Amino acid sequence: MEVIGVNKQRIPTEGGVGLDGWESTEIKAVLTEDAIGEHAVYVGIGSDEWVMRHGAKLPYKEAIFHFSGLKEDNYRR
């Protein structure tokens, strides 16, 4: 399995003020492709590789919000 796309979003978190005015955390949606060409999207907080291996796998109907070009028949169940 390999990473073929990453969608990042910063969200505010409780606990003080950072350099940009707020503390925040980056959440990633990582698009993967396996050896037979099927795709899956995982979400989590960490490196691209960590999210790919340990993140929460999204169902197709949620994955398309992050990667609109995904085809349902090519999405790993």
N, C-alpha and C positions, 0 to 999 in steps of 0.2 A: 504494500500500500504506500502511496506517495501523496504528498501535499501538492495540489495543483492550483489552489486559490485560498486567499485569506481575506475575510471581511472583519475589520476592527471597529469597535465602538467604545468610547470612554464614557463611563457613568460616574456620577458623583457618589462619594461614600462619606459616612459620618466620621468625624474625628479630626478636626483641625483644618487649617488653611494651608494649601500648597502654594507653589510658585505662581500658578495661574489663578489664584484666588480660592480654589477649592481642592480638597483631596479628591482623587478619582482613581478608578481602576479600569484597565483595558480588558474588555471581554472580546474574545475572538470566535468567529465561526470559520472553521477550517474545512475546505472542500477537498476530498480525497478521491483517488481513483485506484482501484485494485488491479490485479494482474489480468483480469478478464474484461476490464474496461467499465466496470460498474462504479457509480459514484455514491458517496455518502458525505454528510455534513455533521461535524462534531462541534460542540460549543464548550468553552471553558476559559479559565484564566491561567496563562502560562505561555511557554514557548509554542510555536506552531507544532513542533514534534510532540510535545507533551499533550497538547489538546487533541491531536490526531490519535494518540494511543490511549488517553485516559478520559477524554471529554465525554459529554453526554451526546449520544447520537440523536439527531433530530429526525422526526418523521418527515416524509416528503413535503407535506402541506405546510410545514414550518420552514423547511430548508429553502424553498423557493423565495421566501422573503429576503434571504441573504444572497442567493445566487439565482436570479430570475430565469436564466437560460437552461436550467436543469430539465431533463426529460424524465417523466415519471417511470416509463418503461425501462430506463437505464439506471434507476435509483435502487441501491441495495436495500433489501428489506431486512 
